[in-house]
Amino acid sequence: SGIFYKSLGLDKDIKTIPATAYSTYTFKFRPNSKIPECELLHNNGQVEIDSIFVNRRNGKRQLFLVEAKKSKKLSSLPKHKLMYPYYSIINDVPEDIIITPVYLRIIEKGRDVYFYIAECDIKGDRENPYLNDLFIKDSKILCLPNWLD
C-alpha cells in the first residue's frame, strides 16, 4: 500500500515487511528519568517484534522498529511495547544506523481502512535510554478508501 513510504518519507518504497518475530532477551533498563538510580533486569523474557526493516531516508540508513495493532478505536500504547524491542536489538545495531520506533494502529471504518502512524524518537542516551525517553516525533493518518468488500 505504500503507507510506510509515504508516512515516513522513505527514499525507496518497500514491497513487503517481514512477519512477526519473537524471542527471549535479557537486558537492563531504566524505567524513569525521575528515578535515575533505579535499574531493572528483564531476565530471559519474551519480546515480540511486529516488524523490523531497514531503509534510507534523506540518504541515511535507518532501522524502523514497528509495533502494529488493529482495533475498532484509537487507544494508547504502553511505551514498553516499543522500548523492549529497542533494548533487545540496540547492541547489535551499528552506531551509524538511526533506530526509529514506529507505532501503527489500523482501524476499519465501513469499507475504509485507516492507518494511524506515529513515528517516535528516543531522547537521551542511545545505548541505555530511560523507558520514558520515548516520545512521538510525528504522526500521520492515511486512508485506503473502499478497500474492504
C-alpha positions in Angstrom: 0.0 0.0 0.0 3.0 2.3 0.4 1.9 3.6 3.8 5.4 3.5 5.3 7.0 5.0 2.2 4.5 7.9 2.3 4.2 8.4 6.0 7.9 8.1 7.0 9.3 9.8 3.9 11.4 6.9 2.8 13.8 7.2 -0.1 12.6 3.9 -1.6 9.2 2.1 -1.4 9.2 -1.3 0.3 7.1 -4.1 -1.1 6.9 -6.4 1.9 7.9 -6.3 5.5 9.0 -9.3 7.5 6.5 -11.2 9.6 6.2 -11.0 13.4 9.1 -12.4 15.3 9.6 -13.1 19.0 12.4 -14.5 21.2 13.7 -14.2 24.7 16.1 -11.5 25.7 18.0 -10.3 28.8 18.7 -6.7 29.2 18.9 -4.0 31.9 16.7 -0.9 31.5 15.9 2.2 33.4 12.2 2.8 33.7 12.0 6.6 34.5 14.4 9.5 34.4 12.9 10.9 37.6 14.3 7.9 39.5 17.8 7.6 37.8 19.1 5.2 40.4 16.5 2.6 39.5 17.6 -0.1 37.0 15.6 -3.2 36.3 16.5 -6.5 34.7 14.4 -8.1 32.0 15.7 -11.6 32.6 15.3 -14.0 29.6 11.8 -12.7 29.0 9.8 -12.8 25.8 9.9 -9.8 23.5 7.7 -9.6 20.4 8.8 -7.5 17.4 5.9 -7.0 15.0 8.2 -5.8 12.2 11.7 -4.5 11.6 13.1 -3.2 8.4 16.0 -1.0 7.1 15.6 1.7 4.5 17.1 5.1 3.7 15.6 8.5 4.5 17.4 11.6 3.2 20.2 9.2 2.1 20.8 7.9 5.7 20.3 4.3 6.7 17.6 3.8 9.3 16.2 0.8 11.1 12.5 1.0 11.7 11.1 -0.9 14.6 7.3 -1.4 14.2 4.6 -2.2 16.7 1.3 -2.7 15.0 -2.2 -3.1 16.4 -5.6 -3.5 14.8 -8.6 -2.3 16.7 -12.0 -0.6 16.5 -10.8 2.7 18.1 -7.7 4.6 18.9 -6.1 3.8 22.2 -2.7 4.4 23.8 0.2 2.0 23.6 2.4 1.3 26.6 5.9 2.5 25.9 7.5 -0.8 26.8 5.9 -2.3 23.6 8.4 -0.3 21.6 11.2 0.1 24.1 11.6 -3.6 24.9 12.3 -4.5 21.2 14.7 -1.4 21.2 16.6 -2.7 24.2 16.7 -6.2 22.7 18.5 -5.1 19.5 20.5 -1.9 20.4 23.7 -3.8 21.0 23.6 -5.4 17.5 22.8 -2.2 15.5 25.8 -0.2 14.2 26.0 3.3 15.6 25.7 4.9 12.1 22.2 3.4 11.7 19.4 5.5 13.2 16.8 3.5 15.1 13.2 4.8 14.6 10.4 3.2 16.6 7.0 3.3 14.8 3.6 2.7 16.2 0.9 1.7 13.7 -2.7 1.5 14.6 -5.1 0.1 11.9 -8.8 0.8 12.2 -11.6 -0.3 9.8 -14.5 2.1 9.3 -17.1 0.9 6.9 -15.3 0.0 3.7 -12.3 2.2 4.5 -9.1 1.3 6.3 -7.3 4.0 8.3 -3.6 3.8 9.2 -2.5 5.9 12.2 1.3 6.1 12.1 3.2 7.6 15.0 6.9 8.0 14.3 8.7 8.0 17.6 12.1 9.0 18.8 14.2 8.5 21.9 15.8 11.4 23.7 18.9 10.9 25.8 21.4 8.1 25.8 21.2 5.8 22.7 22.8 2.8 24.5 20.8 2.9 27.7 17.8 5.3 27.5 15.1 5.5 30.1 11.8 3.9 29.2 10.1 7.3 29.5 12.6 8.8 26.9 10.3 7.5 24.1 8.2 10.3 22.5 6.1 10.8 19.4 8.0 12.9 16.9 5.5 13.0 14.1 2.1 11.4 13.3 0.1 10.8 10.1 -3.3 9.4 9.2 -3.6 7.6 5.9 -6.7 6.0 4.4 -7.4 3.4 1.8 -10.9 4.2 0.7 -13.3 1.5 -0.4 -10.6 -1.1 0.4 -12.9 -3.6 2.1 -15.6 -5.6 0.3 
